Amino acid sequence: GGMGRIWIVVESLYSMDGDFAPLKDMVALADRHDAFLMVDEAHATGVYGEQGRGLTVPYEGRENLLVVHTCGKALGAAGALVTASGVLRDFMVNRCRPFIFATAPSPLMAVAVREAILILQQEPERQQRLTKLVAFAHREMRERGWKSPSDSQIVPCIVGDNARTMRLASALQARGFDIRGIRPPTVPAGTARLRISLTLNVGEDDVRAMLDALIEETKGELQ
Ligand SMILES: Cc1ncc(COP(=O)(O)O)c(C=O)c1O
């Protein structure tokens, strides 16, 4: 009963649980209610979809879809880019106050982003290698009797207690693994966690060693 158009805003891959939004349902929901769908691909850009274009690839070209790709994560630069229909683009160019009144991003950054996109287009083996590594990690987790709630490159290990989470993170860092503890309010109270992010900087042996260390440090009490 409100005024104006409805906007549905989701992340395609959630940053703290590593789970995926049901995009197909979201697209149908937006169509049913004549709504816009805005998808933040921050953690999927460069990792999922053809040429790393994210999880919205099957819906590209839709008039009611607006996609945000951050450039500071997999693309290794900074800033973000938006893909949308011409009408939405013109609307943003004319009405987005931060876009109109902030200094434009450096052209150097645009060059870095363009190079990153070219690498994604020309070297699909990087994406394939990461997909393989993620599948390997989840297989190894299952073999160790631990199933993380995620299926993606973001692997949360829910600990619960804040102090214990930070102690575990320090212990794993001391063993050479760059694993950070995440506490409320970044995540809901009682769900403090270790957040493992798999990248191409590591190989299968590192993943195995990391999981062994994790199980040792948590005394096998992984959730
Ligand atoms: C889901 C999501 N969107 C957007 C951003 C913002 O990215 P940036 O800081 O590169 O602008 C982040 C940053 O962590 C994020 O997690």
The ligand as an SDF file (V2000), in Angstrom:
LIG
                    3D

 16 16  0  0  0  0  0  0  0  0999 V2000
   28.6730   -7.2470    0.5230 C   0  0  0  0  0  0  0  0  0  0  0  0
   29.5840   -6.0700    0.4070 C   0  0  0  0  0  0  0  0  0  0  0  0
   29.2850   -5.0890   -0.4490 N   0  0  0  0  0  0  0  0  0  0  0  0
   30.0710   -4.0260   -0.5980 C   0  0  0  0  0  0  0  0  0  0  0  0
   31.2400   -3.9090    0.1140 C   0  0  0  0  0  0  0  0  0  0  0  0
   32.0460   -2.6610   -0.0650 C   0  0  0  0  0  0  0  0  0  0  0  0
   33.2110   -2.8660   -0.7160 O   0  0  0  0  0  0  0  0  0  0  0  0
   34.2670   -1.6660   -0.7870 P   0  0  0  0  0  0  0  0  0  0  0  0
   34.7490   -1.4610    0.6090 O   0  0  0  0  0  0  0  0  0  0  0  0
   35.3280   -2.1720   -1.6800 O   0  0  0  0  0  0  0  0  0  0  0  0
   33.5620   -0.4920   -1.3070 O   0  0  0  0  0  0  0  0  0  0  0  0
   31.6170   -4.8920    1.0140 C   0  0  0  0  0  0  0  0  0  0  0  0
   32.8810   -4.7740    1.7750 C   0  0  0  0  0  0  0  0  0  0  0  0
   33.3060   -5.6310    2.4920 O   0  0  0  0  0  0  0  0  0  0  0  0
   30.7700   -6.0270    1.1610 C   0  0  0  0  0  0  0  0  0  0  0  0
   31.0680   -7.0030    2.0160 O   0  0  0  0  0  0  0  0  0  0  0  0
  1  2  1  0
  2  3  1  0
  2 15  2  0
  3  4  2  0
  4  5  1  0
  5  6  1  0
  5 12  2  0
  6  7  1  0
  7  8  1  0
  8  9  2  0
  8 10  1  0
  8 11  1  0
 12 13  1  0
 12 15  1  0
 13 14  2  0
 15 16  1  0
M  END
$$$$
